[in-house]
Amino acid sequence: MFTKVLIANRGEIACRVIRTLDRLGIASVAVYSEADAQSLHVALAGEAVRIGPAAVSESYLNAERILAAAKQTGAQAIHPGYGFLSENPGFAEACAAAGITFIGPTPEQMRAFGLKHSARALAEHSGVPLSPGSGLLTDAAHAKAEAERIGYPVMIKSTAGGGGIGMQLCRDPETLEPMFEAVSRLSRNNFKDGGVFLEKFIERARHIEVQIFGDGRGAVVALGERDCSAQRRNQKVIEETPAPGISDDLRRNLFDAAERLGRAVTYQSAGTVEFVYDDAAGEAYFLEVNTRLQVEHGVTEEVTGIDLVEWMIRQAAGEALPLEAHRDTAQGASIQVRVYAEDPGRNFRPCSGLLTEAAFPADARVETWVEQGSEVTPFYDPLVAKIIVRGEDRADALAKLRDALARCRLSGIETNLAYLRQLAADPVFAAGGITTRYLETVAYAARTLEVVTPGTLTTVQDHPGRVGYWEVGVPPSGPMDPLAFRLGNRALGNPDGTAGLEITVSGPTLRFNTGAVVCLTGAAMPADLDGTPVPFWQPVSVPAGATLRIGTVSGAGCRAYLLVQGGLDVPDYLGSKSTFTLGKFGGHGGRALLPGDILHLGDAAAGTVEAVANGDRPAYGHGWEIGVLYGPHGAPDFFTDDDIAAFFAADWEVHYNSSRTGVRLIGPKPTWARKDGGEAGLHPSNIHDNAYAIGAIDFTGDMPVILGPDGPSLGGFVCPATIVDAELWKIGQLRPGDTVRFKRLTAEEAISPSPPRGEGRGEGEALHGSTRHAAAFQSRQSSPRAPLTLTLSPGGRGNQVGAGEGKSDSPLLHSIPATASRPAVVYRRAGDKYLLIEYGPLVLDLDLRFRVHALQSWLRAQALPGILDLTPGIRSLQIHYDNRRLPLGDLLDRLVGAEDELAAIDDLAVPTRIIHLPLSWDDEATRLAISKYMQSVRADAPWCPSNIEFIRRINGL
């Protein structure tokens, strides 16, 4: 037996061979092109050798480089898989000349069967039935004469090649000559052989093949037949065994004919004898021989219990195989489907890109080379997986196939999964009546829409987004205007959490491949459906084939939303379908939409569909008033009283450099209550890092920034105010040049069902659409039609504790002085959904960080209902909580009580680890980031223009 074998192939067959070698205890060597460096077969193999660039002529078809890799690694044998060099007699001879065993048939056997016209002659000599046909044709005139003799229609075939390449159906003399020339030219270009011959075309044909195996000593056994009639463009899509609807006599005749043909050349290794079966006449005729392993070999293995790859290896190593013992031993039924990276909705165009989801059923046999995160390149065959099932009989196998396909998920690029599901449910296939031309009559029903043009920044979002990962720096994302988004879903009867599109400034053009019901909400953008204007805020029916065009925002506001009944079917990432473009995950491919993207629609549940009531539609302007709660940081610690007064009195202008990460504002500079940030930094705005609330207004130096849903979880800047949850939708509609005034709310006003509306300023461009919209949504539970009532509670402690803390809008909710055994604690309000807890003085002290860790561990152990996130800072802990389930007063009571329960710092034990990282302070990316910061934000920041000089200076180096 061999000790090391090289696999001269890629993809799922390379993975298949490697796994068999591992089971046999044989070391494996993979070869790969530059495009396949991250492919699964490279990771599975014991060794891997790069053999060239992506082009197959310079990699997988480069015999010289493959043989060099075998010599370099000490491989004793090469398994060619299928395709590429698997049926190349010259490569097999080169292996022998190099002293390396080629695992497969002999070069002479490949040549005997490799040219179809010579294979027909050998079949005729062996008594194998042949359909009417010709020998090699000399020219078009010869072809016409032979076609007249055989009778139209005929198939024009190249004698070289396989897999359906180089075949044309000709039905009349007028088209024969150009088809003949085309097939001959294709054969010369692809196979270096322009030989062409004719065969009688059978209208109702089935493709049936017999798996044979020979020991090279004269013994050949037929291991069963496979029906491969489900073909598209002569490429197999579904294969199964046994072939349905054929008699035992015919099956035995096919086996005998295949064995005779194999014995005629003393065949060795695996091979397949293919027949065309005339379904109308009940006759089978020889087609060709494939002198290699077939893609569909797995179904034969399933019913026979044989590992054909293992047999090939053992036969090549000279071992005797018990062939006769496996004659007529097949049991049950097996079906295989081929999963291709191609778009059935666009004439099966091959697709490439990143697989953001790859989930296969665990109880089916899946042979694949991809996993989540794999890159499917455009350089090779688009086959990504084979799904194989086995049943007691065909009905059982078909039921298992349908179930397996239903549980298979591939996302990020288009595949034919939905097409395979459709075929598996097809009544003709269920009845076993598929012929080779049947799939041409099957119309694919695509529940998809195509992105013709994507717009400026169009992303998939859902609500509430990605909650629970703030501690590890993953923002929630989700719609930046959740009010418009949720109103659209409600209008369509969709449950909360249904994914839709967020459209920024200018919209996409979308072609619907299926009928759908949609609703546009948010900032008004001109939209039309095949030229007919589409209104906002009401459901609209879109017929299959229609194109929806959405233009540029025409008035106030910045973002619109397109919701679809049933939603968009994209994979969940960390529990959400929302796109986080900076993290490159979620949504469709972790990015904004691109031209040619295909989005799948979810199944629309029956629900009430109605327009959004006029009273619920927010109005957008260019002058905005946004309700906030004062805090977590204020006067006199960080700002002066005049600073806070100026902050709330100012009309802030929205900076052009604003995004989902944060909205920058232009306005008065604070005078600050301190000259610098102390240990935390050079600027008075600097503090030691603490967690931010979504909607916090943090001063990065002298410029305030509203933290958006894609913003950072931690920062070292003070935040004088935080937008209340019911008002957060407004930041999604702010656009450069708009003005913003922050309205200082009390705790009671923040949760009131009807807080005071903003007053209009400047020709009626004020904000209308008050917090009652979003606040009412907060109380809605599971039913999208539940009454919009309010059940919030402000809690009590925030209104009554701490000296000087009696104001209901104070950022300081409570404080506990330091003792000999514990540090001081301050509880700061951060909007109506967040609470910031700070320990000790404003210094960097590991004891304080340990105290934060102790409180975080205690809260996790308590598992208080209503806590959504716990995010630690250097000396702080932020709690994101649901004030409907956990009122602020109750939360504060538990936290104050916790201080008496926490262990002393000296008694704490925490897990530790050591991480060694390379550090690069002055690299190209750092310089680019500084350059962009100086250009778009400020050029006079202390770390500009050199970050490394800044680090040197402040550390006294």
Beta strands, then each sheet from edge to edge (+ up, - down):
strand 1: 4-7
strand 2: 27-33
strand 3: 47-52
strand 4: 77-79
strand 5: 101-102
strand 6: 154-158
strand 7: 167-170
strand 8: 196-200
strand 9: 205-215
strand 10: 220-232
strand 11: 235-241
strand 12: 268-278
strand 13: 283-290
strand 14: 333-340
strand 15: 342-343
strand 16: 349-350
strand 17: 353-354
strand 18: 357-359
strand 19: 365-368
strand 20: 375-376
strand 21: 383-391
strand 22: 409-411
strand 23: 448-453
strand 24: 459-461
strand 25: 500-504
strand 26: 509-512
strand 27: 516-522
strand 28: 527-529
strand 29: 532-533
strand 30: 540-542
strand 31: 547-550
strand 32: 559-564
strand 33: 598-600
strand 34: 623-630
strand 35: 652-654
strand 36: 662-666
strand 37: 686-691
strand 38: 696-700
strand 39: 703-707
strand 40: 714-717
strand 41: 721-723
strand 42: 739-744
strand 43: 812-816
strand 44: 825-830
strand 45: 834-839
strand 46: 867-872
strand 47: 876-881
sheet 1: 3+ 2+ 1+ 4+ 5+
sheet 2: 7+ 6- 8+
sheet 3: 13+ 12- 9+ 10- 11+ 14- 21+ 19-
sheet 4: 15+ 16-
sheet 5: 17+ 20-
sheet 6: 18+ 22-
sheet 7: 29+ 28- 31+ 26- 23+ 33-
sheet 8: 24+ 25- 32+ 27- 30+
sheet 9: 34+ 41- 38+ 39- 36+ 35- 42+ 34+
sheet 10: 37+ 40-
sheet 11: 43+ 44- 45+ 47- 46+
end
